[in-house]
C-alpha cells in the first residue's frame, strides 16, 4: 500500500472529524432527501463522491495552488459556488413537495440530484484548498507522490459519501415521521432557507490571507 497503515488511520480519523461538520454539501443532501425522499439518497451520495474526486484531482493538477495564489480565481469560483447554492435554495423554496411521501422519482430527477450534489461539492473552493493544505500532511516526501495522493483522495471521497449517506438516512427518517404535506413543505423550505443563507454567507466570506 502506498500509504503506511499508521498514517492512513490518522488520515481517516482526521477526515471523519472534518466531515462531521455540516457544510453546503451536507445541506444539499439533506434538502434533497427532505424534498424527494430516500430515492434521491444514492444519486446524491454518488454526486458527492464525484465532486470530491474532481476537487482532489484538480488540486493534484495544480488548480488548488492557483486558487491559493490568485485572489481573483478564488473569488470567481467562490461566487459561482455561492450563486449555485442560492439558486438551489430558491428552486426548492418555490417548488416544495406537494403530494404523498411515496411519490416516485423519475430518472431525470435522479440525474438532477446527482448533478446538484456534485456541483455544490466541486464549486466550493475551500474544498480544493483543503486538499492542497490537508492531504500533503499525510504524504511522505521520500516516496512517489501520485500513488499516495490518489489513495488519500479516494479515501476522503469514500468517507464523504458515507457521511452524506448517514445524513440522508437521518433526513429520510425525519421525512418518514412527517405525515402532513404542510409540515413537510415547511421542513423543506427551512432546508431551502439554510441553503440560501449558506450561499449568501459564502459569497461574503473573505479570503484568508
MIDOSE-1310 file (N, C-alpha, C; in nm, 2 decimals, decimal comma, always signed):
residues 209
xxxx	+0,09/-0,12/+0,00/+0,00/+0,00/+0,00/+0,09/+0,12/+0,00; +0,06/+0,22/-0,08/+0,14/+0,34/-0,09/+0,15/+0,42/+0,04; +0,05/+0,42/+0,12/+0,05/+0,49/+0,25/+0,06/+0,40/+0,36; +0,15/+0,43/+0,46/+0,17/+0,34/+0,57/+0,04/+0,34/+0,65
xxxx	+0,02/+0,22/+0,72/-0,11/+0,20/+0,79/-0,13/+0,30/+0,90; -0,03/+0,33/+0,98/-0,05/+0,43/+1,08/-0,09/+0,57/+1,03; -0,02/+0,61/+0,92/-0,06/+0,74/+0,86/-0,20/+0,73/+0,80; -0,23/+0,62/+0,74/-0,36/+0,61/+0,68/-0,47/+0,62/+0,78
xxxx	-0,45/+0,55/+0,90/-0,56/+0,55/+1,00/-0,57/+0,70/+1,06; -0,45/+0,77/+1,07/-0,46/+0,90/+1,12/-0,54/+0,99/+1,02; -0,51/+0,97/+0,89/-0,59/+1,05/+0,79/-0,73/+1,02/+0,80; -0,77/+0,89/+0,81/-0,91/+0,86/+0,82/-0,98/+0,92/+0,94
xxxx	-0,91/+0,92/+1,06/-0,97/+0,98/+1,18/-0,98/+1,13/+1,16; -0,88/+1,20/+1,10/-0,89/+1,34/+1,08/-1,00/+1,38/+0,98; -1,01/+1,30/+0,88/-1,11/+1,32/+0,78/-1,25/+1,31/+0,83; -1,27/+1,21/+0,92/-1,41/+1,19/+0,98/-1,44/+1,31/+1,06
xxxx	-1,35/+1,36/+1,14/-1,38/+1,47/+1,22/-1,42/+1,60/+1,14; -1,35/+1,61/+1,03/-1,38/+1,73/+0,94/-1,51/+1,71/+0,87; -1,54/+1,59/+0,83/-1,66/+1,56/+0,75/-1,79/+1,57/+0,84; -1,77/+1,55/+0,97/-1,89/+1,56/+1,06/-1,94/+1,70/+1,07
xxxx	-1,86/+1,80/+1,04/-1,91/+1,94/+1,04/-1,99/+1,96/+0,92; -2,12/+1,98/+0,93/-2,20/+2,00/+0,81/-2,17/+2,13/+0,74; -2,16/+2,12/+0,60/-2,14/+2,23/+0,52/-2,24/+2,24/+0,40; -2,21/+2,31/+0,30/-2,31/+2,32/+0,18/-2,34/+2,18/+0,12
xxxx	-2,24/+2,09/+0,12/-2,27/+1,96/+0,06/-2,38/+1,89/+0,14; -2,35/+1,88/+0,27/-2,45/+1,81/+0,36/-2,59/+1,88/+0,36; -2,59/+2,01/+0,35/-2,72/+2,08/+0,35/-2,79/+2,05/+0,22; -2,72/+2,03/+0,11/-2,78/+1,99/-0,02/-2,84/+1,85/-0,01
xxxx	-2,76/+1,76/+0,04/-2,81/+1,62/+0,06/-2,94/+1,62/+0,14; -2,93/+1,69/+0,26/-3,05/+1,69/+0,35/-3,17/+1,75/+0,28; -3,15/+1,86/+0,21/-3,26/+1,92/+0,14/-3,32/+1,83/+0,03; -3,24/+1,77/-0,04/-3,29/+1,67/-0,14/-3,36/+1,56/-0,08
xxxx	-3,31/+1,51/+0,03/-3,38/+1,39/+0,10/-3,52/+1,44/+0,15; -3,52/+1,56/+0,21/-3,65/+1,60/+0,26/-3,75/+1,63/+0,15; -3,70/+1,68/+0,04/-3,79/+1,71/-0,07/-3,84/+1,59/-0,15; -3,75/+1,49/-0,17/-3,79/+1,38/-0,26/-3,78/+1,24/-0,20
xxxx	-3,73/+1,23/-0,08/-3,73/+1,10/-0,01/-3,61/+1,02/-0,04; -3,62/+0,89/+0,01/-3,50/+0,80/+0,01/-3,45/+0,77/-0,13; -3,54/+0,79/-0,24/-3,49/+0,75/-0,37/-3,38/+0,84/-0,43; -3,36/+0,96/-0,36/-3,26/+1,05/-0,40/-3,13/+1,03/-0,33
xxxx	-3,13/+0,94/-0,23/-3,01/+0,92/-0,15/-2,89/+0,87/-0,23; -2,91/+0,77/-0,31/-2,80/+0,72/-0,39/-2,74/+0,82/-0,49; -2,83/+0,88/-0,57/-2,78/+0,98/-0,67/-2,70/+1,09/-0,60; -2,76/+1,14/-0,48/-2,69/+1,25/-0,41/-2,55/+1,21/-0,36
xxxx	-2,55/+1,09/-0,30/-2,42/+1,04/-0,24/-2,32/+1,02/-0,35; -2,36/+0,96/-0,47/-2,27/+0,94/-0,58/-2,22/+1,08/-0,63; -2,31/+1,18/-0,63/-2,27/+1,31/-0,67/-2,16/+1,37/-0,58; -2,18/+1,35/-0,45/-2,08/+1,40/-0,35/-1,95/+1,33/-0,38
xxxx	-1,95/+1,20/-0,40/-1,82/+1,13/-0,43/-1,75/+1,18/-0,55; -1,83/+1,21/-0,66/-1,77/+1,26/-0,78/-1,71/+1,40/-0,76; -1,79/+1,48/-0,68/-1,74/+1,62/-0,66/-1,61/+1,62/-0,58; -1,60/+1,53/-0,48/-1,48/+1,52/-0,40/-1,36/+1,47/-0,49
xxxx	-1,39/+1,37/-0,57/-1,28/+1,31/-0,66/-1,23/+1,42/-0,75; -1,33/+1,50/-0,81/-1,28/+1,60/-0,90/-1,21/+1,71/-0,83; -1,25/+1,75/-0,71/-1,18/+1,85/-0,63/-1,04/+1,81/-0,60; -1,03/+1,68/-0,56/-0,90/+1,63/-0,52/-0,81/+1,62/-0,65
xxxx	-0,86/+1,57/-0,76/-0,79/+1,56/-0,88/-0,74/+1,70/-0,93; -0,83/+1,80/-0,92/-0,79/+1,93/-0,96/-0,68/+1,99/-0,88; -0,69/+1,96/-0,75/-0,58/+2,00/-0,66/-0,45/+1,94/-0,70; -0,45/+1,81/-0,73/-0,33/+1,74/-0,78/-0,27/+1,80/-0,91
xxxx	-0,36/+1,85/-0,99/-0,32/+1,91/-1,12/-0,28/+2,06/-1,10; -0,29/+2,11/-0,98/-0,24/+2,25/-0,96/-0,34/+2,35/-0,95; -0,47/+2,32/-0,96/-0,57/+2,42/-0,95/-0,58/+2,48/-0,81; -0,55/+2,39/-0,71/-0,55/+2,43/-0,57/-0,44/+2,53/-0,55
xxxx	-0,33/+2,51/-0,60/-0,22/+2,61/-0,59/-0,26/+2,74/-0,65; -0,32/+2,73/-0,77/-0,37/+2,86/-0,84/-0,47/+2,93/-0,75; -0,56/+2,86/-0,69/-0,66/+2,93/-0,61/-0,60/+2,99/-0,48; -0,50/+2,92/-0,43/-0,43/+2,97/-0,31/-0,35/+3,09/-0,34
xxxx	-0,30/+3,10/-0,47/-0,22/+3,22/-0,50/-0,29/+3,33/-0,57; -0,41/+3,30/-0,63/-0,48/+3,41/-0,70/-0,61/+3,44/-0,63; -0,61/+3,57/-0,59/-0,74/+3,62/-0,52/-0,85/+3,62/-0,62; -0,82/+3,65/-0,75/-0,93/+3,66/-0,85/-0,99/+3,53/-0,88
xxxx	-0,90/+3,43/-0,90/-0,95/+3,29/-0,92/-1,04/+3,24/-0,81; -0,99/+3,27/-0,69/-1,06/+3,22/-0,57/-1,20/+3,29/-0,56; -1,21/+3,42/-0,59/-1,33/+3,49/-0,58/-1,43/+3,45/-0,69; -1,38/+3,42/-0,81/-1,47/+3,38/-0,92/-1,53/+3,24/-0,88
xxxx	-1,45/+3,15/-0,83/-1,50/+3,02/-0,80/-1,59/+3,02/-0,68; -1,56/+3,11/-0,58/-1,64/+3,12/-0,46/-1,78/+3,18/-0,50; -1,78/+3,28/-0,58/-1,91/+3,34/-0,62/-1,99/+3,24/-0,71; -1,93/+3,16/-0,79/-2,00/+3,07/-0,87/-2,07/+2,96/-0,78
xxxx	-1,99/+2,91/-0,68/-2,05/+2,82/-0,59/-2,16/+2,88/-0,50; -2,14/+3,00/-0,46/-2,24/+3,07/-0,38/-2,37/+3,09/-0,46; -2,36/+3,13/-0,58/-2,47/+3,15/-0,67/-2,55/+3,02/-0,69; -2,48/+2,91/-0,71/-2,54/+2,79/-0,73/-2,62/+2,74/-0,61
xxxx	-2,56/+2,76/-0,49/-2,64/+2,73/-0,37/-2,76/+2,81/-0,35; -2,76/+2,94/-0,38/-2,87/+3,03/-0,37/-2,98/+2,98/-0,47; -2,93/+2,95/-0,59/-3,03/+2,90/-0,70/-3,10/+2,78/-0,66; -3,02/+2,68/-0,60/-3,09/+2,56/-0,55/-3,19/+2,59/-0,44
xxxx	-3,15/+2,67/-0,35/-3,24/+2,71/-0,24/-3,37/+2,77/-0,29; -3,35/+2,87/-0,38/-3,47/+2,93/-0,43/-3,56/+2,84/-0,51; -3,50/+2,75/-0,59/-3,58/+2,65/-0,66/-3,66/+2,56/-0,56; -3,59/+2,52/-0,46/-3,66/+2,43/-0,36/-3,76/+2,50/-0,28
xxxx	-3,74/+2,63/-0,25/-3,84/+2,71/-0,18/-3,97/+2,72/-0,27; -3,95/+2,75/-0,40/-4,06/+2,78/-0,48/-4,14/+2,65/-0,52; -4,07/+2,53/-0,51/-4,14/+2,41/-0,55/-4,12/+2,30/-0,45; -4,17/+2,32/-0,33/-4,17/+2,22/-0,22/-4,26/+2,10/-0,26
xxxx	-4,24/+1,99/-0,20/-4,32/+1,87/-0,23/-4,47/+1,90/-0,19; -4,56/+1,86/-0,28/-4,70/+1,88/-0,25/-4,78/+1,75/-0,23; -4,73/+1,64/-0,28/-4,81/+1,52/-0,28/-4,77/+1,43/-0,17; -4,80/+1,30/-0,18/-4,77/+1,20/-0,08/-4,62/+1,18/-0,07
xxxx	-4,58/+1,12/+0,04/-4,44/+1,10/+0,07/-4,38/+0,99/-0,02; -4,46/+0,90/-0,08/-4,41/+0,79/-0,15/-4,41/+0,81/-0,30; -4,42/+0,94/-0,34/-4,42/+0,97/-0,49/-4,29/+0,92/-0,55; -4,30/+0,85/-0,66/-4,18/+0,80/-0,73/-4,10/+0,92/-0,79
xxxx	-3,96/+0,89/-0,79/-3,87/+0,99/-0,85/-3,83/+0,95/-0,99; -3,86/+1,03/-1,09/-3,82/+0,99/-1,23/-3,67/+0,99/-1,25; -3,62/+0,91/-1,34/-3,48/+0,90/-1,37/-3,42/+1,04/-1,40; -3,49/+1,13/-1,47/-3,44/+1,26/-1,49/-3,42/+1,34/-1,36
xxxx	-3,51/+1,32/-1,27/-3,49/+1,38/-1,14/-3,37/+1,33/-1,06; -3,35/+1,20/-1,07/-3,23/+1,14/-1,01/-3,10/+1,20/-1,06; -3,10/+1,22/-1,20/-2,98/+1,29/-1,26/-2,96/+1,43/-1,20; -3,07/+1,50/-1,18/-3,06/+1,64/-1,13/-3,00/+1,63/-0,99
xxxx	-3,05/+1,54/-0,91/-3,00/+1,52/-0,77/-2,85/+1,50/-0,77; -2,81/+1,41/-0,86/-2,67/+1,37/-0,88/-2,59/+1,49/-0,92; -2,63/+1,56/-1,02/-2,56/+1,68/-1,07/-2,55/+1,79/-0,97; -2,66/+1,82/-0,90/-2,65/+1,93/-0,80/-2,56/+1,89/-0,69
xxxx	-2,56/+1,77/-0,63/-2,47/+1,73/-0,53/-2,32/+1,74/-0,57; -2,30/+1,70/-0,70/-2,16/+1,70/-0,75/-2,11/+1,84/-0,77; -2,19/+1,93/-0,82/-2,15/+2,07/-0,85/-2,13/+2,15/-0,72; -2,22/+2,13/-0,62/-2,21/+2,20/-0,50/-2,08/+2,16/-0,43
xxxx	-2,05/+2,03/-0,43/-1,92/+1,98/-0,37/-1,80/+2,04/-0,45; -1,81/+2,04/-0,58/-1,69/+2,08/-0,66/-1,67/+2,23/-0,65; -1,78/+2,31/-0,65/-1,77/+2,45/-0,66/-1,74/+2,52/-0,53; -1,71/+2,44/-0,43/-1,66/+2,50/-0,30/-1,51/+2,51/-0,31
xxxx	-1,46/+2,63/-0,33/-1,31/+2,65/-0,34/-1,24/+2,61/-0,22; -1,30/+2,62/-0,11/-1,24/+2,57/+0,02/-1,21/+2,42/+0,02; -1,29/+2,35/-0,06/-1,27/+2,21/-0,07/-1,14/+2,18/-0,14; -1,11/+2,25/-0,25/-0,99/+2,23/-0,32/-0,87/+2,28/-0,24
xxxx	-0,88/+2,39/-0,17/-0,78/+2,44/-0,08/-0,75/+2,34/+0,03; -0,86/+2,28/+0,08/-0,85/+2,18/+0,18/-0,76/+2,06/+0,14; -0,78/+2,02/+0,02/-0,70/+1,91/-0,03/-0,55/+1,95/-0,04; -0,53/+2,07/-0,09/-0,39/+2,12/-0,10/-0,32/+2,13/+0,03
xxxx	-0,40/+2,18/+0,13/-0,34/+2,21/+0,27/-0,34/+2,08/+0,35; -0,44/+1,99/+0,34/-0,46/+1,88/+0,43/-0,39/+1,76/+0,38; -0,41/+1,72/+0,26/-0,35/+1,59/+0,21/-0,20/+1,58/+0,22; -0,12/+1,69/+0,19/+0,02/+1,68/+0,20/+0,08/+1,65/+0,34
xxxx	+0,00/+1,68/+0,44/+0,04/+1,65/+0,57/+0,06/+1,50/+0,60; +0,00/+1,42/+0,52/+0,00/+1,27/+0,54/+0,08/+1,20/+0,43; +0,16/+1,28/+0,35/+0,23/+1,22/+0,24/+0,38/+1,22/+0,27; +0,45/+1,11/+0,25/+0,59/+1,10/+0,27/+0,66/+1,16/+0,15
xxxx	+0,76/+1,25/+0,17/+0,83/+1,32/+0,06/+0,94/+1,23/+0,00; +0,97/+1,12/+0,07/+1,07/+1,03/+0,01/+1,01/+0,91/-0,07; +0,88/+0,92/-0,10/+0,81/+0,82/-0,17/+0,73/+0,89/-0,28; +0,69/+0,81/-0,39/+0,62/+0,87/-0,50/+0,49/+0,94/-0,45
xxxx	+0,47/+1,06/-0,51/+0,36/+1,15/-0,46/+0,22/+1,10/-0,51; +0,21/+1,07/-0,64/+0,08/+1,04/-0,70/+0,01/+0,92/-0,64; +0,08/+0,81/-0,62/+0,01/+0,69/-0,56/-0,04/+0,72/-0,42; +0,04/+0,80/-0,34/-0,01/+0,83/-0,20/-0,13/+0,93/-0,21
xxxx	-0,12/+1,03/-0,29/-0,22/+1,13/-0,30/-0,35/+1,06/-0,35; -0,34/+0,97/-0,45/-0,46/+0,91/-0,51/-0,53/+0,83/-0,40; -0,45/+0,75/-0,32/-0,51/+0,67/-0,21/-0,59/+0,76/-0,11; -0,53/+0,87/-0,07/-0,59/+0,96/+0,02/-0,71/+1,04/-0,03
xxxx	-0,70/+1,08/-0,16/-0,81/+1,15/-0,22/-0,93/+1,05/-0,23; -0,91/+0,93/-0,28/-1,02/+0,83/-0,30/-1,08/+0,80/-0,16; -0,99/+0,78/-0,06/-1,04/+0,75/+0,07/-1,13/+0,86/+0,13; -1,09/+0,99/+0,11/-1,17/+1,10/+0,15/-1,30/+1,10/+0,08
xxxx	-1,30/+1,07/-0,05/-1,42/+1,07/-0,13/-1,52/+0,97/-0,08; -1,46/+0,85/-0,05/-1,55/+0,74/+0,01/-1,61/+0,78/+0,14; -1,52/+0,83/+0,23/-1,57/+0,88/+0,36/-1,68/+0,99/+0,35; -1,66/+1,08/+0,25/-1,76/+1,18/+0,22/-1,89/+1,12/+0,18
xxxx	-1,88/+1,02/+0,10/-2,01/+0,95/+0,05/-2,08/+0,88/+0,17; -2,00/+0,82/+0,26/-2,06/+0,75/+0,37/-2,12/+0,86/+0,47; -2,05/+0,97/+0,49/-2,11/+1,07/+0,57/-2,24/+1,13/+0,51; -2,24/+1,15/+0,38/-2,36/+1,20/+0,32/-2,47/+1,10/+0,33
xxxx	-2,44/+0,98/+0,31/-2,54/+0,87/+0,32/-2,60/+0,87/+0,46; -2,52/+0,89/+0,56/-2,57/+0,89/+0,70/-2,67/+1,01/+0,72; -2,63/+1,13/+0,67/-2,72/+1,25/+0,68/-2,84/+1,23/+0,60; -2,83/+1,17/+0,48/-2,95/+1,14/+0,40/-3,05/+1,05/+0,47
xxxx	-2,99/+0,94/+0,54/-3,07/+0,85/+0,61/-3,14/+0,92/+0,73; -3,08/+1,01/+0,80/-3,14/+1,08/+0,91/-3,25/+1,17/+0,85; -3,23/+1,23/+0,74/-3,33/+1,32/+0,68/-3,45/+1,24/+0,63; -3,42/+1,12/+0,58/-3,53/+1,03/+0,53/-3,61/+0,98/+0,65
xxxx	-3,54/+0,95/+0,76/-3,61/+0,91/+0,88/-3,71/+1,02/+0,93; -3,65/+1,14/+0,93/-3,74/+1,25/+0,97/-3,85/+1,27/+0,88; -3,83/+1,25/+0,75/-3,93/+1,27/+0,65/-4,04/+1,16/+0,67; -4,00/+1,04/+0,70/-4,10/+0,94/+0,72/-4,19/+0,97/+0,84
xxxx	-4,13/+1,04/+0,94/-4,21/+1,07/+1,05/-4,31/+1,19/+1,03; -4,29/+1,26/+0,92/-4,37/+1,38/+0,89/-4,48/+1,33/+0,79; -4,60/+1,33/+0,83/-4,71/+1,27/+0,75/-4,80/+1,38/+0,69; -4,79/+1,50/+0,74/-4,88/+1,61/+0,68/-4,80/+1,68/+0,58
xxxx	-4,85/+1,70/+0,45/-4,78/+1,77/+0,35/-4,74/+1,91/+0,39; -4,82/+1,98/+0,47/-4,79/+2,12/+0,51/-4,67/+2,12/+0,59; -4,65/+2,02/+0,68/-4,53/+2,02/+0,77/-4,41/+1,98/+0,68; -4,43/+1,89/+0,59/-4,32/+1,85/+0,50/-4,27/+1,98/+0,42
xxxx	-4,37/+2,05/+0,37/-4,33/+2,17/+0,29/-4,26/+2,27/+0,38; -4,30/+2,28/+0,50/-4,23/+2,38/+0,59/-4,09/+2,33/+0,62; -4,07/+2,20/+0,64/-3,94/+2,15/+0,67/-3,85/+2,17/+0,55; -3,90/+2,14/+0,43/-3,82/+2,15/+0,30/-3,79/+2,30/+0,28
xxxx	-3,88/+2,39/+0,31/-3,85/+2,53/+0,29/-3,75/+2,58/+0,39; -3,75/+2,52/+0,51/-3,65/+2,55/+0,61/-3,51/+2,51/+0,56; -3,50/+2,39/+0,51/-3,37/+2,35/+0,45/-3,33/+2,43/+0,33; -3,43/+2,48/+0,25/-3,40/+2,56/+0,14/-3,35/+2,70/+0,19
xxxx	-3,41/+2,75/+0,29/-3,36/+2,87/+0,35/-3,22/+2,86/+0,40; -3,18/+2,75/+0,46/-3,04/+2,72/+0,50/-2,95/+2,72/+0,38; -2,99/+2,66/+0,27/-2,91/+2,67/+0,15/-2,88/+2,81/+0,10; -2,99/+2,89/+0,10/-2,98/+3,03/+0,05/-2,88/+3,10/+0,15
xxxx	-2,90/+3,08/+0,28/-2,82/+3,15/+0,38/-2,67/+3,11/+0,36; -2,65/+2,98/+0,33/-2,51/+2,93/+0,32/-2,45/+2,99/+0,19; -2,53/+3,01/+0,08/-2,48/+3,07/-0,04/-2,44/+3,21/-0,01; -2,53/+3,29/+0,05/-2,50/+3,43/+0,08/-2,38/+3,44/+0,17
xxxx	-2,37/+3,36/+0,27/-2,26/+3,36/+0,36/-2,13/+3,33/+0,29; -2,13/+3,24/+0,20/-2,01/+3,20/+0,12/-1,97/+3,32/+0,03; -2,07/+3,39/-0,02/-2,03/+3,50/-0,11/-1,96/+3,61/-0,04; -1,99/+3,63/+0,08/-1,93/+3,74/+0,16/-1,82/+3,70/+0,25
xxxx	-1,78/+3,57/+0,24/-1,67/+3,52/+0,32/-1,54/+3,57/+0,26; -1,46/+3,64/+0,34/-1,33/+3,69/+0,29/-1,23/+3,58/+0,28; -1,14/+3,59/+0,18/-1,03/+3,50/+0,16/-0,93/+3,52/+0,27; -0,89/+3,41/+0,33/-0,79/+3,42/+0,43/-0,65/+3,46/+0,37
x	-0,58/+3,54/+0,44/-0,45/+3,59/+0,39/-0,35/+3,48/+0,38
